């Protein structure tokens, strides 16, 4: 029997070996309630051994949109939220140093368990603050800003004004990594491509940024990885110099642009404050991922490896357990092999009317089919929100979770339009080469929105179905230009199939 409730996919990624054990649904739901004062009633995560995804019930999303508008319109609550986000990132960084200082091969199982309990508690907080600014919780404040701006600047200008005013002034960690890399590349070129001259610079770069791409089961980059990248990066000196100047001047340039808009249209302080709130949420949402979430994941993997060696159970098996099941395995020294077989096939964690239920194997797939109806459409257009204005024609490359970035990169041309469920920092090589970006998921605070604005690449987000409609090799027009007329604004991004 099909569910009477309608669920919408809000995120998707590679089903990593730690997907189940790190998705502590009870802890995350409790944490989110503490942040937003909102209890999740209908929500589920599904893991089929290859892809993991999160689905939200549409009525629940409407409730979250209303709660988000109330929460993020309150300046005091926003101030406390951003303070807490910075603190939880710092806590994650302290935790990484704490684990690095321990010899995981020599500490007791009891101490390993304590470190893991601390990691799971930290993960619950990170995910709670991250989920508090999901697209559905931010949508209300986005719409309010767009409606207020439209009255003041006009429908034809609102998209560009909105995107400028809600862009963070701060340079993201992603751009800091790029600036560091460009300076290494410049020194390398000036030395006549002498690796010894830049060796120490690469050491510092690797120490600062090696974890950035280590999401979805990837391993941190080594010094040799960076040396290989250095040889492969063929950007000429003038381009390197231009990009360095661009990044170094970005914040000042954006600040001037914001000032001109505020002065020209005499924007009220309350509206300016709302725009700045959205800008700060965008910045810190990305920082939560690259400075908190990703390092946290890497070190849970190391702890689980150490625990697996002590129990003589593969860490990939331990990762298939819920947190409570993991502690049972620690106590008993064994795991039910039939449970593992079912979990490898599929796993579904469902919050239904506030109660948590788990399904695995055939039952998980059956429950998924009951909850979700795959909708197929024959259409030549895809619609979404404009994250960065622009209009161009290009050839589609669809990135699907599990694809090798290097393989996709080798298939890209000078006019490739990158289409993905959503983007993450490990996709930056593809994003940099693409002429435009189109995603299924995401709002104005998403990774795709942030980096497209930093790079000035046309971007349409939140289409819901781009990866289903668009196919590799298709020629498309990405129309992310501000439109005019009733209802025009940031909601008017279109991707048209040409052939």
C-alpha positions in Angstrom: 0.0 0.0 0.0 1.3 3.4 -1.0 1.8 6.0 1.7 -0.8 8.8 1.7 2.1 11.1 2.7 4.2 12.7 0.0 8.0 12.6 0.6 10.6 14.7 -1.3 14.3 13.9 -1.6 16.4 16.7 0.0 19.9 15.2 -0.1 21.8 12.4 -1.7 25.4 11.0 -1.5 27.5 8.0 -1.7 26.5 5.2 0.7 29.8 5.1 2.6 30.7 2.3 5.0 29.9 4.6 7.9 26.6 5.9 6.6 24.4 4.1 9.1 26.5 4.4 12.3 27.1 8.1 11.7 23.4 8.8 10.9 22.3 8.7 14.5 18.7 9.6 13.8 17.5 9.8 17.4 20.4 12.1 18.4 20.1 14.3 15.4 16.3 14.7 15.7 16.7 15.6 19.4 19.5 18.1 18.6 17.4 19.7 15.9 14.6 20.1 18.3 16.9 22.0 20.7 18.1 24.3 18.0 14.8 25.2 16.2 12.3 24.2 18.9 10.8 21.9 16.3 10.4 18.1 16.5 10.6 16.0 13.4 7.5 14.0 12.8 7.9 12.5 9.3 11.4 12.0 7.8 13.5 9.1 6.6 17.0 8.1 5.4 17.4 5.3 2.9 20.6 3.5 2.1 20.7 0.9 -0.7 24.4 -0.1 -0.5 25.4 2.4 -3.3 23.5 5.6 -2.6 22.2 7.2 0.6 19.5 9.8 0.6 17.3 11.8 3.0 13.6 12.4 2.4 11.2 14.8 4.1 7.4 14.8 4.1 6.1 17.9 2.2 3.7 18.9 5.0 6.7 18.7 7.4 8.7 20.8 5.1 6.0 23.5 5.1 6.0 23.4 8.9 9.8 23.7 9.0 9.6 26.7 6.5 7.3 28.5 8.9 9.5 27.7 11.9 12.6 28.7 10.0 11.1 32.1 9.1 10.2 32.8 12.7 13.5 31.7 14.0 15.8 33.4 11.5 13.8 36.6 11.6 14.6 37.0 15.3 18.0 38.8 15.4 18.8 37.6 18.9 18.2 34.0 18.0 20.3 34.4 14.9 23.1 35.9 16.9 23.0 32.9 19.3 22.7 30.4 16.5 25.8 31.7 14.7 27.8 31.9 17.9 26.8 28.3 18.7 27.8 27.2 15.1 31.2 28.7 15.5 31.6 27.0 18.9 30.7 23.6 17.6 33.2 24.0 14.7 35.9 24.9 17.2 34.8 21.9 19.3 35.2 19.6 16.3 38.7 21.0 15.6 39.7 20.4 19.3 38.3 16.9 19.1 40.5 16.2 16.0 43.6 17.3 17.9 42.6 15.2 20.9 42.3 12.0 18.8 45.5 12.8 16.9 47.4 12.9 20.2 46.3 9.4 21.1 47.8 6.2 19.9 44.7 4.3 18.9 46.5 1.0 18.7 47.4 1.1 22.3 44.5 2.6 24.2 41.9 0.3 25.8 38.6 -0.6 24.2 36.9 1.3 27.0 38.8 4.5 26.1 38.1 3.9 22.4 34.4 3.7 23.2 34.6 6.9 25.2 36.2 8.7 22.3 33.6 7.3 19.9 30.7 8.3 22.3 32.2 11.8 22.3 32.4 11.7 18.5 28.8 10.7 18.1 27.6 13.4 20.5 29.6 16.0 18.6 28.2 14.6 15.3 24.6 15.0 16.6 25.3 18.7 17.3 27.0 19.3 14.0 24.1 17.7 12.0 21.5 19.5 14.1 22.9 22.9 13.4 23.5 22.0 9.8 19.9 20.7 9.3 18.6 23.8 11.0 19.5 25.7 7.8 18.3 23.2 5.3 16.6 24.7 2.1 13.1 24.2 3.5 13.9 26.1 6.8 15.5 29.0 4.8 12.9 29.2 2.1 10.6 31.4 4.1 13.2 34.1 4.8 14.4 33.9 1.1 10.8 34.5 -0.1 10.3 37.4 2.4 13.5 39.1 1.3 12.6 38.7 -2.4 9.1 40.0 -1.9 10.4 43.1 0.0 13.2 43.8 -2.5 10.8 43.5 -5.4 8.7 46.4 -4.0 11.8 48.5 -3.7 14.0 47.6 -6.7 11.5 46.2 -9.2 10.9 42.7 -10.6 13.6 43.1 -13.3 16.4 43.8 -10.9 15.4 41.8 -7.8 17.3 38.6 -8.7 20.7 40.3 -9.1 20.1 42.5 -6.1 19.1 39.5 -3.9 22.1 37.4 -4.9 24.5 40.3 -4.2 23.1 41.2 -0.9 22.8 37.6 0.4 26.4 36.7 -0.6 28.8 36.4 2.3 31.6 39.0 2.6 33.9 36.4 4.2 36.1 34.3 2.0 35.1 30.6 2.4 37.6 27.9 3.3 37.1 26.6 -0.3 38.4 29.9 -1.7 41.2 30.1 0.9 42.4 26.7 -0.3 42.3 27.9 -3.9 44.3 31.1 -3.0 46.9 29.0 -1.2 47.2 26.7 -4.2 47.5 29.6 -6.7 50.4 31.0 -4.6 52.1 27.7 -4.7 51.6 27.4 -8.4 52.9 30.9 -8.9 56.1 30.2 -7.0 56.5 26.9 -8.9 56.3 28.7 -12.2 58.7 31.4 -11.1 61.2 28.7 -10.0 61.2 27.1 -13.4 59.0 24.2 -12.1 61.4 23.3 -9.3 59.5 21.1 -6.8 62.1 21.6 -4.1 61.3 25.3 -4.0 57.7 24.8 -3.1 58.1 21.6 -1.0 57.5 23.4 2.4 54.6 25.4 1.0 52.9 22.2 -0.1 53.5 20.7 3.4 51.7 23.6 4.9 48.9 23.4 2.3 48.5 19.7 2.9 48.3 20.1 6.6 45.7 22.9 6.3 43.4 21.5 3.6 44.0 17.8 3.1 40.7 16.9 4.8 38.6 19.2 2.6 37.9 16.6 -0.1 37.8 13.6 2.3 34.0 13.3 2.4 31.8 10.4 1.2 34.4 7.8 2.1 37.3 9.5 0.4 40.7 9.6 2.1 42.6 12.8 2.9 45.0 14.0 0.2 48.7 13.3 0.7 51.7 15.4 -0.2 52.2 13.2 -3.3 48.6 13.9 -4.4 49.4 17.6 -4.3 52.7 17.2 -6.1 50.8 15.3 -8.9 48.2 18.0 -9.1 51.0 20.6 -9.3 52.5 18.9 -12.4 49.0 18.5 -14.0 47.9 22.1 -13.4 48.9 23.9 -16.6 47.4 27.3 -16.0 49.7 30.0 -17.5 51.3 32.7 -15.3 49.0 35.6 -16.4 45.9 33.5 -15.5 47.4 32.6 -12.1 48.1 36.3 -11.3 44.6 37.4 -12.4 42.9 34.8 -10.2 45.1 35.6 -7.1 44.1 39.3 -7.5 40.5 38.4 -8.0 40.3 36.3 -4.8 42.3 38.8 -2.7 39.9 41.7 -3.8 36.6 39.7 -3.6 35.5 40.9 -0.2 36.3 44.5 -0.7 34.6 44.5 -4.1 31.5 42.8 -2.8 31.3 45.2 0.1 31.3 48.2 -2.3 28.6 46.6 -4.4 26.4 46.0 -1.4 26.9 49.6 -0.3 26.0 51.0 -3.7 22.8 49.0 -3.7 21.8 49.9 -0.2 22.4 53.6 -0.9 20.8 53.6 -4.4 17.5 52.0 -3.2 17.6 53.4 0.4 17.0 50.0 1.8 15.6 49.8 5.3 17.8 48.5 8.1 15.4 45.5 8.8 15.8 44.3 5.2 19.5 44.8 5.2 19.7 42.8 8.5 17.7 39.9 6.9 20.0 39.8 3.9 23.0 39.7 6.1 21.5 36.9 8.2 21.1 34.8 5.0 24.7 35.7 4.0 26.1 34.6 7.4 24.1 31.4 7.3 25.4 30.6 3.8 29.0 31.1 5.0 28.8 29.2 8.2 26.8 26.3 6.7 29.7 25.6 4.3 32.2 26.0 7.1 30.3 23.5 9.2 30.8 21.0 6.4 34.5 21.6 5.5 35.8 22.5 9.0 33.5 20.4 11.2 31.6 17.6 9.5 34.2 16.3 7.2 37.1 16.1 9.7 34.7 14.6 12.2 33.8 11.9 9.7 37.4 11.1 8.9 38.3 10.6 12.6 35.2 8.5 13.3 36.5 6.2 10.5 39.9 6.0 12.2 38.3 5.2 15.5 36.1 2.5 14.0 39.1 1.0 12.2 40.9 0.8 15.6 37.9 -0.7 17.2 37.4 -3.2 14.4 41.0 -4.4 14.9 40.5 -5.0 18.6 37.2 -6.9 18.0 38.5 -8.7 14.9 35.5 -7.4 13.1 35.9 -5.4 9.8 35.2 -1.7 10.4 33.0 -1.8 7.3 30.7 -4.2 9.2 30.7 -2.1 12.3 29.7 0.9 10.2 26.5 -1.0 9.2 25.2 -0.9 12.7 23.2 1.7 14.6 24.9 3.3 17.5 23.1 1.1 20.0 24.0 -2.0 18.0 27.6 -0.9 17.9 27.8 -0.8 21.7 26.2 -4.3 21.8 28.9 -5.5 19.5 31.6 -4.0 21.7 30.1 -5.8 24.7 29.6 -9.2 23.1 32.5 -9.1 20.6 30.3 -10.3 17.8 27.8 -9.2 15.2 24.9 -11.1 13.7 26.0 -12.1 10.2 22.4 -12.3 8.9 21.8 -8.7 10.1 24.9 -7.6 8.2 23.7 -9.3 5.0 20.4 -7.5 5.2 22.1 -4.1 5.9 24.4 -4.5 2.9 21.3 -4.8 0.7 19.4 -1.8 2.2 18.6 0.1 5.3 15.8 2.6 6.1 15.5 4.7 9.3 12.0 6.3 9.5 10.7 8.9 11.9 6.9 8.5 11.7 4.7 10.7 14.0 7.8 11.3 16.1 8.6 7.6 16.6 11.7 5.9 15.1 11.6 2.6 13.2 14.3 0.7 11.4 14.0 -1.6 8.4 16.7 -3.6 6.6 17.1 -5.8 3.6 14.0 -6.6 1.6 11.8 -4.9 4.2 13.7 -1.7 3.7 13.3 -1.7 0.0 9.6 -2.6 0.4 9.1 0.3 2.8 10.9 2.7 0.5 8.6 1.7 -2.4 5.6 2.3 -0.1 6.8 5.8 0.9 8.1 7.1 -2.4 6.6 7.1 -5.9 9.2 7.8 -8.6 7.7 10.4 -10.9 8.8 10.3 -14.6 8.2 13.4 -16.8 8.7 13.9 -20.5 9.8 17.5 -20.7 12.3 19.7 -22.5 12.8 22.1 -19.6 14.0 22.0 -16.0 13.0 24.8 -13.6 14.8 25.9 -10.4 16.1 28.9 -8.5 18.8 31.2 -9.8 21.9 31.1 -7.5 24.1 33.1 -9.9 22.9 35.0 -13.0 24.0 34.2 -16.5 22.9 32.7 -19.8 24.8 30.3 -22.0 24.7 27.1 -24.1 26.7 24.0 -23.2 26.9 20.3 -23.2 25.6 18.3 -20.2 27.8 16.1 -18.0 25.8 14.4 -15.2 27.7 13.6 -12.1 26.2 10.7 -10.0 27.4 9.8 -6.5 29.9 7.1 -6.8 31.4 8.4 -10.1 35.1 9.1 -10.1 35.8 12.8 -10.2 39.0 12.1 -12.3 36.9 10.2 -14.9 34.3 12.9 -15.1 37.1 15.5 -15.4 38.6 13.7 -18.4 35.3 13.9 -20.2 34.7 17.6 -19.7 35.2 20.2 -22.4 35.4 23.9 -22.5 31.6 24.2 -22.6 30.5 21.5 -20.1 27.4 22.2 -17.9 27.8 20.2 -14.7 24.5 18.6 -13.5 24.4 16.9 -10.1 22.1 16.0 -7.3 24.0 18.5 -5.2 27.6 19.7 -5.1 30.2 19.2 -2.3 33.8 20.4 -1.8 35.2 17.2 -3.4 33.6 18.2 -6.7 35.5 21.5 -6.9 37.7 20.2 -9.8 34.6 19.7 -11.9 33.0 22.9 -10.7 36.1 25.0 -11.7 36.1 23.5 -15.2 32.3 23.7 -15.8 30.8 26.8 -17.5 27.6 26.4 -15.5 26.1 24.4 -12.6 22.6 22.8 -12.3 21.5 20.8 -9.2 18.5 18.8 -8.0 18.7 20.0 -4.4 19.8 23.0 -2.5 18.8 26.5 -1.6 20.7 29.8 -1.6 22.8 28.6 1.4 23.9 25.5 -0.5 27.5 24.7 -1.6 26.5 25.1 -5.3 25.0 28.5 -4.6 28.0 29.7 -2.6 30.8 28.6 -5.0 28.9 29.6 -8.2 28.7 33.2 -6.8 32.4 33.1 -5.8 33.4 31.9 -9.3 30.8 33.9 -11.2 29.4 30.8 -13.0 25.7 30.7 -14.0 23.9 28.3 -11.6 20.3 27.0 -11.2 19.6 25.1 -8.0 16.7 23.2 -6.4 15.3 21.8 -9.7 14.2 18.6 -8.1 14.7 16.5 -11.3 17.7 17.8 -13.4 19.6 14.5 -13.0 16.5 12.6 -14.2 15.7 14.8 -17.2 19.1 15.8 -18.5 21.5 13.2 -20.0 25.2 13.2 -20.8 26.0 14.9 -24.1 22.7 16.9 -24.4 23.1 20.4 -25.6 21.2 22.8 -23.2 20.7 26.5 -22.7 21.1 27.5 -19.0 19.0 30.6 -18.5 19.7 32.0 -15.1 19.0 35.6 -16.1 16.7 37.8 -14.1 13.2 37.7 -15.7 10.5 40.4 -15.7 6.8 40.4 -15.0 4.6 39.2 -12.2 6.3 36.9 -9.9 9.7 37.4 -11.4 12.7 36.9 -9.2 15.2 34.3 -7.9 12.7 31.5 -8.7 13.0 31.7 -12.5 16.0 29.6 -13.5 15.4 27.5 -16.6 17.4 24.8 -18.4 16.2 24.1 -21.9 17.1 21.0 -23.9 18.3 22.1 -27.4 19.2 18.7 -28.7 
